[in-house]
Each structure stands twice: as structure tokens, then as C-alpha cells.
Amino acid sequence: MEEILGGGQPRPESRAILDASETWLETRPLSPKEREDADSLLRGAPVGRGEAETLALAASLGMAALMDDRIAIDVARIRGTETRWTTSVVLEAYRAGALDRKGATETIENLVAAGLWIRQDVLLRILATLGPD
């Protein structure tokens, strides 16, 4: 959570994360075992603290890790941890009816505006999946 909030430097997604944590997003500190696993990853893999903690928690819970960092995704695969791209979650929300076309398109645009790098061909495929304006 500290990385998302920017360690004192507000990030574009901070408000959305804080709002979600008040309603449906659960945040919690790592257990000592999860902390040990994250610290081990930090020592042995080229990932940052946020990615290491995400991978440790996902492994502990037997859940997929939501991440967009290519190196961290490769580390997750080596460890046998499933990963999900942020954009795939947006598309799933659209397909499930939780987001309409406009909301999904705006979410993707906001992610890009906030700094999420998406290859141009992938971005075009996502927008084509969402349909025309």
C-alpha cells in the first residue's frame, strides 16, 4: 500500500485505491512468513519491494498477482505464481458488465495517462475489443 500511495508523493491512482480500500479492496500487512519471502525475493531477484511483497502475498494466498512489470511477471512464472495484467482485469470487468464501454475505455486511457506503458499493438487490440465510440 505504501508504494501505491507514493511514499508521501501522491500518485494518480492513490485516490482510487483509497476509495476502493474503504469499500471492496482489502489491504493488510504481510505476515512474518510473507515478509521473509518478500525479503528473500528482494535479495535474489531484480524486483522492487512492491513487486516482491505482491508475489509473496499471492503465493501465500494461492492467488494471482496483479502486476504489469515484465521482469516481475517472469519472476512470478519461475516461482509458479499466476499473474494478471491490469488491462486484463479491466477487460474482464467490461465483459462481466461491471464497466460499460465508456467506463472501460476511460479506465484504460487513465491508466496510460498515469504512466502505464502498453505496447501500441496491444492498446489497439484492447480498444478494438471495447468497440467503437
N, CA, C and O atoms as a GROMACS GRO file, in nm:
protein
  532
    1MET      N    1   0.083  -0.118   0.000
    1MET     CA    2   0.000   0.000   0.000
    1MET      C    3   0.088   0.125   0.000
    1MET      O    4   0.054   0.225  -0.063
    2GLU      N    5   0.200   0.120   0.070
    2GLU     CA    6   0.289   0.235   0.076
    2GLU      C    7   0.339   0.273  -0.063
    2GLU      O    8   0.348   0.392  -0.095
    3GLU      N    9   0.372   0.172  -0.146
    3GLU     CA   10   0.419   0.201  -0.282
    3GLU      C   11   0.308   0.266  -0.364
    3GLU      O   12   0.334   0.359  -0.441
    4ILE      N   13   0.186   0.217  -0.350
    4ILE     CA   14   0.073   0.272  -0.426
    4ILE      C   15   0.049   0.417  -0.388
    4ILE      O   16   0.020   0.501  -0.473
    5LEU      N   17   0.061   0.446  -0.261
    5LEU     CA   18   0.036   0.583  -0.214
    5LEU      C   19   0.154   0.674  -0.243
    5LEU      O   20   0.146   0.795  -0.220
    6GLY      N   21   0.262   0.618  -0.292
    6GLY     CA   22   0.374   0.701  -0.335
    6GLY      C   23   0.470   0.741  -0.225
    6GLY      O   24   0.549   0.834  -0.244
    7GLY      N   25   0.464   0.675  -0.112
    7GLY     CA   26   0.557   0.707  -0.004
    7GLY      C   27   0.559   0.856   0.028
    7GLY      O   28   0.666   0.914   0.047
    8GLY      N   29   0.441   0.919   0.035
    8GLY     CA   30   0.433   1.061   0.064
    8GLY      C   31   0.415   1.146  -0.060
    8GLY      O   32   0.369   1.259  -0.051
    9GLN      N   33   0.451   1.092  -0.178
    9GLN     CA   34   0.431   1.160  -0.305
    9GLN      C   35   0.302   1.108  -0.367
    9GLN      O   36   0.299   0.994  -0.411
   10PRO      N   37   0.195   1.188  -0.372
   10PRO     CA   38   0.069   1.140  -0.427
   10PRO      C   39   0.085   1.090  -0.570
   10PRO      O   40   0.148   1.156  -0.653
   11ARG      N   41   0.029   0.974  -0.598
   11ARG     CA   42   0.032   0.918  -0.733
   11ARG      C   43  -0.110   0.926  -0.788
   11ARG      O   44  -0.206   0.934  -0.711
   12PRO      N   45  -0.124   0.924  -0.921
   12PRO     CA   46  -0.258   0.940  -0.980
   12PRO      C   47  -0.360   0.838  -0.933
   12PRO      O   48  -0.478   0.870  -0.918
   13GLU      N   49  -0.316   0.716  -0.909
   13GLU     CA   50  -0.410   0.611  -0.870
   13GLU      C   51  -0.439   0.608  -0.720
   13GLU      O   52  -0.524   0.530  -0.676
   14SER      N   53  -0.371   0.689  -0.642
   14SER     CA   54  -0.384   0.684  -0.496
   14SER      C   55  -0.528   0.702  -0.448
   14SER      O   56  -0.575   0.626  -0.363
   15ARG      N   57  -0.598   0.801  -0.501
   15ARG     CA   58  -0.736   0.828  -0.458
   15ARG      C   59  -0.826   0.709  -0.487
   15ARG      O   60  -0.908   0.672  -0.403
   16ALA      N   61  -0.812   0.649  -0.604
   16ALA     CA   62  -0.895   0.534  -0.639
   16ALA      C   63  -0.866   0.416  -0.547
   16ALA      O   64  -0.958   0.344  -0.507
   17ILE      N   65  -0.740   0.395  -0.515
   17ILE     CA   66  -0.704   0.285  -0.426
   17ILE      C   67  -0.760   0.309  -0.286
   17ILE      O   68  -0.816   0.218  -0.225
   18LEU      N   69  -0.746   0.429  -0.236
   18LEU     CA   70  -0.800   0.461  -0.103
   18LEU      C   71  -0.952   0.444  -0.099
   18LEU      O   72  -1.006   0.389  -0.004
   19ASP      N   73  -1.020   0.491  -0.204
   19ASP     CA   74  -1.166   0.474  -0.210
   19ASP      C   75  -1.204   0.327  -0.212
   19ASP      O   76  -1.296   0.285  -0.141
   20ALA      N   77  -1.134   0.249  -0.292
   20ALA     CA   78  -1.164   0.106  -0.302
   20ALA      C   79  -1.136   0.035  -0.171
   20ALA      O   80  -1.207  -0.059  -0.135
   21SER      N   81  -1.032   0.079  -0.098
   21SER     CA   82  -0.999   0.011   0.027
   21SER      C   83  -1.103   0.038   0.136
   21SER      O   84  -1.108  -0.032   0.237
   22GLU      N   85  -1.186   0.139   0.114
   22GLU     CA   86  -1.294   0.167   0.208
   22GLU      C   87  -1.420   0.085   0.178
   22GLU      O   88  -1.510   0.077   0.261
   23THR      N   89  -1.425   0.025   0.060
   23THR     CA   90  -1.546  -0.049   0.021
   23THR      C   91  -1.519  -0.194  -0.011
   23THR      O   92  -1.576  -0.282   0.055
   24TRP      N   93  -1.435  -0.225  -0.110
   24TRP     CA   94  -1.422  -0.364  -0.153
   24TRP      C   95  -1.281  -0.418  -0.158
   24TRP      O   96  -1.262  -0.539  -0.165
   25LEU      N   97  -1.181  -0.332  -0.153
   25LEU     CA   98  -1.042  -0.376  -0.161
   25LEU      C   99  -0.987  -0.398  -0.022
   25LEU      O  100  -0.987  -0.307   0.061
   26GLU      N  101  -0.940  -0.518   0.004
   26GLU     CA  102  -0.884  -0.548   0.135
   26GLU      C  103  -0.734  -0.524   0.133
   26GLU      O  104  -0.663  -0.575   0.046
   27THR      N  105  -0.686  -0.448   0.229
   27THR     CA  106  -0.542  -0.430   0.246
   27THR      C  107  -0.505  -0.484   0.383
   27THR      O  108  -0.582  -0.475   0.478
   28ARG      N  109  -0.385  -0.540   0.391
   28ARG     CA  110  -0.338  -0.591   0.519
   28ARG      C  111  -0.187  -0.601   0.517
   28ARG      O  112  -0.127  -0.614   0.411
   29PRO      N  113  -0.126  -0.596   0.633
   29PRO     CA  114   0.020  -0.611   0.637
   29PRO      C  115   0.058  -0.756   0.609
   29PRO      O  116  -0.022  -0.847   0.628
   30LEU      N  117   0.180  -0.776   0.564
   30LEU     CA  118   0.229  -0.912   0.541
   30LEU      C  119   0.253  -0.983   0.673
   30LEU      O  120   0.289  -0.921   0.773
   31SER      N  121   0.231  -1.112   0.672
   31SER     CA  122   0.265  -1.194   0.789
   31SER      C  123   0.418  -1.204   0.796
   31SER      O  124   0.486  -1.170   0.699
   32PRO      N  125   0.472  -1.249   0.909
   32PRO     CA  126   0.617  -1.265   0.917
   32PRO      C  127   0.672  -1.358   0.808
   32PRO      O  128   0.778  -1.331   0.752
   33LYS      N  129   0.602  -1.465   0.776
   33LYS     CA  130   0.645  -1.558   0.670
   33LYS      C  131   0.642  -1.489   0.534
   33LYS      O  132   0.734  -1.505   0.455
   34GLU      N  133   0.537  -1.413   0.508
   34GLU     CA  134   0.527  -1.341   0.380
   34GLU      C  135   0.637  -1.235   0.371
   34GLU      O  136   0.695  -1.215   0.264
   35ARG      N  137   0.664  -1.166   0.482
   35ARG     CA  138   0.770  -1.065   0.485
   35ARG      C  139   0.906  -1.131   0.456
   35ARG      O  140   0.987  -1.078   0.381
   36GLU      N  141   0.929  -1.248   0.516
   36GLU     CA  142   1.054  -1.321   0.493
   36GLU      C  143   1.066  -1.360   0.345
   36GLU      O  144   1.174  -1.346   0.286
   37ASP      N  145   0.958  -1.406   0.286
   37ASP     CA  146   0.957  -1.444   0.145
   37ASP      C  147   0.985  -1.322   0.057
   37ASP      O  148   1.063  -1.330  -0.038
   38ALA      N  149   0.922  -1.208   0.089
   38ALA     CA  150   0.944  -1.085   0.012
   38ALA      C  151   1.088  -1.039   0.025
   38ALA      O  152   1.150  -0.999  -0.074
   39ASP      N  153   1.143  -1.043   0.146
   39ASP     CA  154   1.281  -1.001   0.166
   39ASP      C  155   1.378  -1.091   0.090
   39ASP      O  156   1.478  -1.044   0.036
   40SER      N  157   1.347  -1.220   0.086
   40SER     CA  158   1.429  -1.315   0.011
   40SER      C  159   1.426  -1.281  -0.138
   40SER      O  160   1.528  -1.286  -0.206
   41LEU      N  161   1.307  -1.248  -0.188
   41LEU     CA  162   1.296  -1.208  -0.329
   41LEU      C  163   1.377  -1.082  -0.357
   41LEU      O  164   1.443  -1.072  -0.461
   42LEU      N  165   1.372  -0.987  -0.266
   42LEU     CA  166   1.446  -0.863  -0.285
   42LEU      C  167   1.597  -0.888  -0.294
   42LEU      O  168   1.667  -0.820  -0.369
   43ARG      N  169   1.644  -0.985  -0.219
   43ARG     CA  170   1.787  -1.018  -0.221
   43ARG      C  171   1.825  -1.095  -0.347
   43ARG      O  172   1.938  -1.083  -0.394
   44GLY      N  173   1.732  -1.175  -0.402
   44GLY     CA  174   1.771  -1.266  -0.509
   44GLY      C  175   1.709  -1.243  -0.645
   44GLY      O  176   1.740  -1.315  -0.740
   45ALA      N  177   1.623  -1.146  -0.657
   45ALA     CA  178   1.556  -1.123  -0.786
   45ALA      C  179   1.556  -0.973  -0.818
   45ALA      O  180   1.555  -0.890  -0.727
   46PRO      N  181   1.558  -0.940  -0.945
   46PRO     CA  182   1.561  -0.797  -0.984
   46PRO      C  183   1.422  -0.733  -0.981
   46PRO      O  184   1.372  -0.686  -1.083
   47VAL      N  185   1.362  -0.731  -0.862
   47VAL     CA  186   1.230  -0.672  -0.845
   47VAL      C  187   1.235  -0.570  -0.731
   47VAL      O  188   1.323  -0.576  -0.645
   48GLY      N  189   1.140  -0.480  -0.731
   48GLY     CA  190   1.129  -0.382  -0.623
   48GLY      C  191   1.047  -0.436  -0.507
   48GLY      O  192   0.991  -0.545  -0.515
   49ARG      N  193   1.041  -0.358  -0.401
   49ARG     CA  194   0.969  -0.401  -0.281
   49ARG      C  195   0.822  -0.431  -0.310
   49ARG      O  196   0.770  -0.533  -0.266
   50GLY      N  197   0.755  -0.344  -0.384
   50GLY     CA  198   0.613  -0.365  -0.414
   50GLY      C  199   0.589  -0.495  -0.487
   50GLY      O  200   0.496  -0.569  -0.454
   51GLU      N  201   0.671  -0.524  -0.586
   51GLU     CA  202   0.657  -0.648  -0.662
   51GLU      C  203   0.688  -0.769  -0.573
   51GLU      O  204   0.618  -0.870  -0.578
   52ALA      N  205   0.794  -0.758  -0.492
   52ALA     CA  206   0.831  -0.869  -0.404
   52ALA      C  207   0.720  -0.900  -0.304
   52ALA      O  208   0.687  -1.016  -0.282
   53GLU      N  209   0.662  -0.795  -0.245
   53GLU     CA  210   0.553  -0.816  -0.149
   53GLU      C  211   0.428  -0.872  -0.217
   53GLU      O  212   0.360  -0.957  -0.160
   54THR      N  213   0.399  -0.824  -0.337
   54THR     CA  214   0.284  -0.875  -0.411
   54THR      C  215   0.302  -1.023  -0.441
   54THR      O  216   0.209  -1.102  -0.424
   55LEU      N  217   0.421  -1.062  -0.486
   55LEU     CA  218   0.447  -1.203  -0.518
   55LEU      C  219   0.441  -1.291  -0.392
   55LEU      O  220   0.388  -1.402  -0.396
   56ALA      N  221   0.495  -1.241  -0.282
   56ALA     CA  222   0.491  -1.318  -0.157
   56ALA      C  223   0.348  -1.338  -0.111
   56ALA      O  224   0.310  -1.449  -0.070
   57LEU      N  225   0.268  -1.234  -0.116
   57LEU     CA  226   0.128  -1.243  -0.074
   57LEU      C  227   0.048  -1.335  -0.166
   57LEU      O  228  -0.029  -1.419  -0.118
   58ALA      N  229   0.066  -1.319  -0.298
   58ALA     CA  230  -0.006  -1.403  -0.393
   58ALA      C  231   0.028  -1.551  -0.372
   58ALA      O  232  -0.061  -1.636  -0.376
   59ALA      N  233   0.155  -1.580  -0.350
   59ALA     CA  234   0.196  -1.719  -0.326
   59ALA      C  235   0.134  -1.772  -0.198
   59ALA      O  236   0.087  -1.886  -0.193
   60SER      N  237   0.135  -1.690  -0.094
   60SER     CA  238   0.079  -1.732   0.035
   60SER      C  239  -0.071  -1.760   0.026
   60SER      O  240  -0.121  -1.855   0.086
   61LEU      N  241  -0.140  -1.677  -0.049
   61LEU     CA  242  -0.286  -1.691  -0.061
   61LEU      C  243  -0.328  -1.786  -0.174
   61LEU      O  244  -0.446  -1.820  -0.185
   62GLY      N  245  -0.232  -1.828  -0.257
   62GLY     CA  246  -0.265  -1.913  -0.370
   62GLY      C  247  -0.349  -1.840  -0.473
   62GLY      O  248  -0.436  -1.899  -0.537
   63MET      N  249  -0.322  -1.711  -0.490
   63MET     CA  250  -0.398  -1.627  -0.582
   63MET      C  251  -0.305  -1.569  -0.688
   63MET      O  252  -0.183  -1.572  -0.674
   64ALA      N  253  -0.366  -1.515  -0.793
   64ALA     CA  254  -0.288  -1.448  -0.896
   64ALA      C  255  -0.241  -1.312  -0.844
   64ALA      O  256  -0.307  -1.249  -0.762
   65ALA      N  257  -0.126  -1.270  -0.895
   65ALA     CA  258  -0.072  -1.138  -0.862
   65ALA      C  259  -0.107  -1.042  -0.974
   65ALA      O  260  -0.086  -1.074  -1.092
   66LEU      N  261  -0.160  -0.928  -0.940
   66LEU     CA  262  -0.191  -0.824  -1.038
   66LEU      C  263  -0.068  -0.738  -1.055
   66LEU      O  264  -0.028  -0.666  -0.964
   67MET      N  265  -0.007  -0.746  -1.174
   67MET     CA  266   0.115  -0.667  -1.198
   67MET      C  267   0.137  -0.649  -1.347
   67MET      O  268   0.088  -0.726  -1.429
   68ASP      N  269   0.212  -0.545  -1.379
   68ASP     CA  270   0.239  -0.511  -1.518
   68ASP      C  271   0.388  -0.503  -1.548
   68ASP      O  272   0.427  -0.473  -1.661
   69ASP      N  273   0.471  -0.530  -1.450
   69ASP     CA  274   0.616  -0.523  -1.467
   69ASP      C  275   0.665  -0.654  -1.528
   69ASP      O  276   0.650  -0.761  -1.469
   70ARG      N  277   0.724  -0.645  -1.648
   70ARG     CA  278   0.765  -0.765  -1.724
   70ARG      C  279   0.862  -0.852  -1.644
   70ARG      O  280   0.845  -0.973  -1.640
   71ILE      N  281   0.961  -0.793  -1.580
   71ILE     CA  282   1.058  -0.872  -1.504
   71ILE      C  283   0.990  -0.941  -1.387
   71ILE      O  284   1.015  -1.059  -1.362
   72ALA      N  285   0.905  -0.870  -1.315
   72ALA     CA  286   0.835  -0.931  -1.201
   72ALA      C  287   0.744  -1.044  -1.248
   72ALA      O  288   0.729  -1.144  -1.179
   73ILE      N  289   0.683  -1.029  -1.364
   73ILE     CA  290   0.598  -1.135  -1.419
   73ILE      C  291   0.682  -1.258  -1.451
   73ILE      O  292   0.639  -1.370  -1.425
   74ASP      N  293   0.801  -1.237  -1.506
   74ASP     CA  294   0.890  -1.350  -1.534
   74ASP      C  295   0.932  -1.420  -1.404
   74ASP      O  296   0.937  -1.542  -1.398
   75VAL      N  297   0.962  -1.341  -1.300
   75VAL     CA  298   0.997  -1.399  -1.170
   75VAL      C  299   0.878  -1.480  -1.116
   75VAL      O  300   0.897  -1.589  -1.063
   76ALA      N  301   0.758  -1.426  -1.130
   76ALA     CA  302   0.638  -1.497  -1.084
   76ALA      C  303   0.623  -1.631  -1.155
   76ALA      O  304   0.593  -1.732  -1.092
   77ARG      N  305   0.643  -1.631  -1.285
   77ARG     CA  306   0.632  -1.756  -1.361
   77ARG      C  307   0.732  -1.859  -1.314
   77ARG      O  308   0.698  -1.977  -1.298
   78ILE      N  309   0.854  -1.816  -1.291
   78ILE     CA  310   0.958  -1.907  -1.241
   78ILE      C  311   0.916  -1.966  -1.107
   78ILE      O  312   0.942  -2.083  -1.080
   79ARG      N  313   0.852  -1.885  -1.025
   79ARG     CA  314   0.806  -1.930  -0.892
   79ARG      C  315   0.674  -2.007  -0.897
   79ARG      O  316   0.631  -2.062  -0.796
   80GLY      N  317   0.610  -2.010  -1.013
   80GLY     CA  318   0.483  -2.080  -1.026
   80GLY      C  319   0.364  -1.999  -0.978
   80GLY      O  320   0.259  -2.055  -0.946
   81THR      N  321   0.379  -1.867  -0.973
   81THR     CA  322   0.270  -1.779  -0.931
   81THR      C  323   0.202  -1.722  -1.054
   81THR      O  324   0.267  -1.664  -1.140
   82GLU      N  325   0.072  -1.737  -1.062
   82GLU     CA  326  -0.004  -1.682  -1.173
   82GLU      C  327  -0.006  -1.531  -1.163
   82GLU      O  328  -0.007  -1.476  -1.054
   83THR      N  329  -0.008  -1.464  -1.278
   83THR     CA  330  -0.016  -1.318  -1.280
   83THR      C  331  -0.130  -1.274  -1.371
   83THR      O  332  -0.175  -1.349  -1.458
   84ARG      N  333  -0.175  -1.154  -1.349
   84ARG     CA  334  -0.278  -1.092  -1.433
   84ARG      C  335  -0.234  -0.951  -1.463
   84ARG      O  336  -0.185  -0.880  -1.375
   85TRP      N  337  -0.252  -0.909  -1.588
   85TRP     CA  338  -0.224  -0.771  -1.629
   85TRP      C  339  -0.340  -0.684  -1.584
   85TRP      O  340  -0.454  -0.730  -1.580
   86THR      N  341  -0.312  -0.560  -1.550
   86THR     CA  342  -0.418  -0.466  -1.512
   86THR      C  343  -0.521  -0.453  -1.623
   86THR      O  344  -0.641  -0.451  -1.598
   87THR      N  345  -0.473  -0.445  -1.747
   87THR     CA  346  -0.566  -0.430  -1.859
   87THR      C  347  -0.659  -0.550  -1.872
   87THR      O  348  -0.774  -0.535  -1.914
   88SER      N  349  -0.611  -0.669  -1.839
   88SER     CA  350  -0.698  -0.787  -1.848
   88SER      C  351  -0.811  -0.780  -1.747
   88SER      O  352  -0.922  -0.827  -1.773
   89VAL      N  353  -0.785  -0.721  -1.631
   89VAL     CA  354  -0.889  -0.706  -1.530
   89VAL      C  355  -0.994  -0.605  -1.578
   89VAL      O  356  -1.114  -0.624  -1.555
   90VAL      N  357  -0.949  -0.499  -1.644
   90VAL     CA  358  -1.044  -0.401  -1.698
   90VAL      C  359  -1.132  -0.468  -1.804
   90VAL      O  360  -1.254  -0.448  -1.805
   91LEU      N  361  -1.072  -0.547  -1.892
   91LEU     CA  362  -1.150  -0.616  -1.995
   91LEU      C  363  -1.247  -0.716  -1.933
   91LEU      O  364  -1.360  -0.730  -1.980
   92GLU      N  365  -1.205  -0.786  -1.830
   92GLU     CA  366  -1.296  -0.880  -1.763
   92GLU      C  367  -1.413  -0.806  -1.699
   92GLU      O  368  -1.527  -0.852  -1.704
   93ALA      N  369  -1.385  -0.690  -1.640
   93ALA     CA  370  -1.493  -0.610  -1.580
   93ALA      C  371  -1.591  -0.564  -1.687
   93ALA      O  372  -1.711  -0.560  -1.664
   94TYR      N  373  -1.539  -0.530  -1.804
   94TYR     CA  374  -1.624  -0.489  -1.916
   94TYR      C  375  -1.711  -0.607  -1.962
   94TYR      O  376  -1.832  -0.594  -1.979
   95ARG      N  377  -1.647  -0.722  -1.982
   95ARG     CA  378  -1.721  -0.841  -2.029
   95ARG      C  379  -1.826  -0.886  -1.928
   95ARG      O  380  -1.930  -0.938  -1.966
   96ALA      N  381  -1.798  -0.865  -1.799
   96ALA     CA  382  -1.892  -0.907  -1.695
   96ALA      C  383  -2.002  -0.803  -1.671
   96ALA      O  384  -2.096  -0.827  -1.595
   97GLY      N  385  -1.990  -0.688  -1.737
   97GLY     CA  386  -2.091  -0.584  -1.721
   97GLY      C  387  -2.067  -0.491  -1.604
   97GLY      O  388  -2.150  -0.405  -1.576
   98ALA      N  389  -1.954  -0.506  -1.535
   98ALA     CA  390  -1.923  -0.416  -1.424
   98ALA      C  391  -1.880  -0.279  -1.474
   98ALA      O  392  -1.894  -0.180  -1.402
   99LEU      N  393  -1.827  -0.273  -1.595
   99LEU     CA  394  -1.792  -0.147  -1.660
   99LEU      C  395  -1.860  -0.144  -1.797
   99LEU      O  396  -1.860  -0.245  -1.868
  100ASP      N  397  -1.916  -0.030  -1.834
  100ASP     CA  398  -1.967  -0.019  -1.971
  100ASP      C  399  -1.849   0.017  -2.062
  100ASP      O  400  -1.738   0.038  -2.014
  101ARG      N  401  -1.875   0.024  -2.194
  101ARG     CA  402  -1.769   0.051  -2.289
  101ARG      C  403  -1.698   0.183  -2.256
  101ARG      O  404  -1.575   0.189  -2.257
  102LYS      N  405  -1.776   0.287  -2.228
  102LYS     CA  406  -1.718   0.417  -2.198
  102LYS      C  407  -1.631   0.410  -2.072
  102LYS      O  408  -1.520   0.463  -2.071
  103GLY      N  409  -1.681   0.347  -1.967
  103GLY     CA  410  -1.604   0.335  -1.843
  103GLY      C  411  -1.476   0.256  -1.861
  103GLY      O  412  -1.372   0.292  -1.805
  104ALA      N  413  -1.483   0.148  -1.937
  104ALA     CA  414  -1.363   0.066  -1.961
  104ALA      C  415  -1.261   0.143  -2.044
  104ALA      O  416  -1.142   0.139  -2.015
  105THR      N  417  -1.310   0.213  -2.147
  105THR     CA  418  -1.219   0.291  -2.232
  105THR      C  419  -1.153   0.402  -2.150
  105THR      O  420  -1.033   0.424  -2.161
  106GLU      N  421  -1.230   0.471  -2.069
  106GLU     CA  422  -1.174   0.577  -1.984
  106GLU      C  423  -1.074   0.521  -1.884
  106GLU      O  424  -0.972   0.584  -1.856
  107THR      N  425  -1.102   0.403  -1.831
  107THR     CA  426  -1.009   0.342  -1.736
  107THR      C  427  -0.876   0.312  -1.804
  107THR      O  428  -0.770   0.340  -1.748
  108ILE      N  429  -0.880   0.255  -1.924
  108ILE     CA  430  -0.757   0.226  -1.998
  108ILE      C  431  -0.684   0.357  -2.028
  108ILE      O  432  -0.562   0.365  -2.010
  109GLU      N  433  -0.756   0.458  -2.074
  109GLU     CA  434  -0.693   0.587  -2.104
  109GLU      C  435  -0.631   0.649  -1.979
  109GLU      O  436  -0.523   0.706  -1.986
  110ASN      N  437  -0.699   0.638  -1.866
  110ASN     CA  438  -0.645   0.692  -1.740
  110ASN      C  439  -0.521   0.616  -1.695
  110ASN      O  440  -0.427   0.677  -1.643
  111LEU      N  441  -0.519   0.485  -1.716
  111LEU     CA  442  -0.400   0.406  -1.682
  111LEU      C  443  -0.281   0.452  -1.765
  111LEU      O  444  -0.170   0.468  -1.713
  112VAL      N  445  -0.303   0.472  -1.894
  112VAL     CA  446  -0.196   0.518  -1.982
  112VAL      C  447  -0.151   0.658  -1.940
  112VAL      O  448  -0.031   0.686  -1.933
  113ALA      N  449  -0.247   0.746  -1.911
  113ALA     CA  450  -0.214   0.882  -1.868
  113ALA      C  451  -0.136   0.883  -1.737
  113ALA      O  452  -0.054   0.972  -1.713
  114ALA      N  453  -0.162   0.784  -1.652
  114ALA     CA  454  -0.094   0.776  -1.523
  114ALA      C  455   0.045   0.713  -1.535
  114ALA      O  456   0.120   0.707  -1.438
  115GLY      N  457   0.079   0.665  -1.657
  115GLY     CA  458   0.214   0.613  -1.677
  115GLY      C  459   0.222   0.465  -1.709
  115GLY      O  460   0.333   0.414  -1.727
  116LEU      N  461   0.110   0.395  -1.718
  116LEU     CA  462   0.117   0.254  -1.756
  116LEU      C  463   0.154   0.245  -1.903
  116LEU      O  464   0.083   0.297  -1.989
  117TRP      N  465   0.266   0.179  -1.932
  117TRP     CA  466   0.309   0.165  -2.070
  117TRP      C  467   0.245   0.040  -2.128
  117TRP      O  468   0.257  -0.069  -2.073
  118ILE      N  469   0.178   0.058  -2.240
  118ILE     CA  470   0.114  -0.053  -2.312
  118ILE      C  471   0.163  -0.045  -2.456
  118ILE      O  472   0.152   0.059  -2.520
  119ARG      N  473   0.217  -0.157  -2.506
  119ARG     CA  474   0.260  -0.160  -2.646
  119ARG      C  475   0.146  -0.114  -2.735
  119ARG      O  476   0.030  -0.145  -2.709
  120GLN      N  477   0.178  -0.041  -2.840
  120GLN     CA  478   0.075   0.017  -2.927
  120GLN      C  479  -0.017  -0.090  -2.985
  120GLN      O  480  -0.139  -0.071  -2.988
  121ASP      N  481   0.038  -0.203  -3.032
  121ASP     CA  482  -0.047  -0.307  -3.090
  121ASP      C  483  -0.142  -0.367  -2.987
  121ASP      O  484  -0.255  -0.403  -3.019
  122VAL      N  485  -0.095  -0.378  -2.863
  122VAL     CA  486  -0.180  -0.431  -2.757
  122VAL      C  487  -0.290  -0.330  -2.723
  122VAL      O  488  -0.406  -0.367  -2.706
  123LEU      N  489  -0.253  -0.203  -2.714
  123LEU     CA  490  -0.352  -0.099  -2.686
  123LEU      C  491  -0.459  -0.096  -2.794
  123LEU      O  492  -0.578  -0.083  -2.763
  124LEU      N  493  -0.420  -0.107  -2.920
  124LEU     CA  494  -0.517  -0.107  -3.030
  124LEU      C  495  -0.611  -0.228  -3.022
  124LEU      O  496  -0.730  -0.216  -3.049
  125ARG      N  497  -0.556  -0.344  -2.984
  125ARG     CA  498  -0.641  -0.463  -2.967
  125ARG      C  499  -0.739  -0.446  -2.852
  125ARG      O  500  -0.855  -0.488  -2.863
  126ILE      N  501  -0.695  -0.386  -2.744
  126ILE     CA  502  -0.784  -0.363  -2.628
  126ILE      C  503  -0.897  -0.270  -2.670
  126ILE      O  504  -1.014  -0.298  -2.645
  127LEU      N  505  -0.862  -0.159  -2.735
  127LEU     CA  506  -0.964  -0.064  -2.776
  127LEU      C  507  -1.059  -0.124  -2.880
  127LEU      O  508  -1.178  -0.092  -2.879
  128ALA      N  509  -1.007  -0.211  -2.969
  128ALA     CA  510  -1.094  -0.279  -3.065
  128ALA      C  511  -1.189  -0.374  -2.995
  128ALA      O  512  -1.305  -0.388  -3.035
  129THR      N  513  -1.143  -0.439  -2.891
  129THR     CA  514  -1.227  -0.530  -2.812
  129THR      C  515  -1.342  -0.453  -2.748
  129THR      O  516  -1.454  -0.502  -2.738
  130LEU      N  517  -1.312  -0.331  -2.705
  130LEU     CA  518  -1.415  -0.249  -2.640
  130LEU      C  519  -1.514  -0.191  -2.739
  130LEU      O  520  -1.622  -0.147  -2.700
  131GLY      N  521  -1.480  -0.192  -2.866
  131GLY     CA  522  -1.573  -0.148  -2.969
  131GLY      C  523  -1.560  -0.001  -3.000
  131GLY      O  524  -1.488   0.072  -2.932
  132PRO      N  525  -1.630   0.043  -3.106
  132PRO     CA  526  -1.619   0.183  -3.150
  132PRO      C  527  -1.690   0.278  -3.053
  132PRO      O  528  -1.775   0.238  -2.973
  133ASP      N  529  -1.652   0.405  -3.065
  133ASP     CA  530  -1.717   0.508  -2.982
  133ASP      C  531  -1.864   0.520  -3.013
  133ASP      O  532  -1.933   0.602  -2.952
   0.00000   0.00000   0.00000
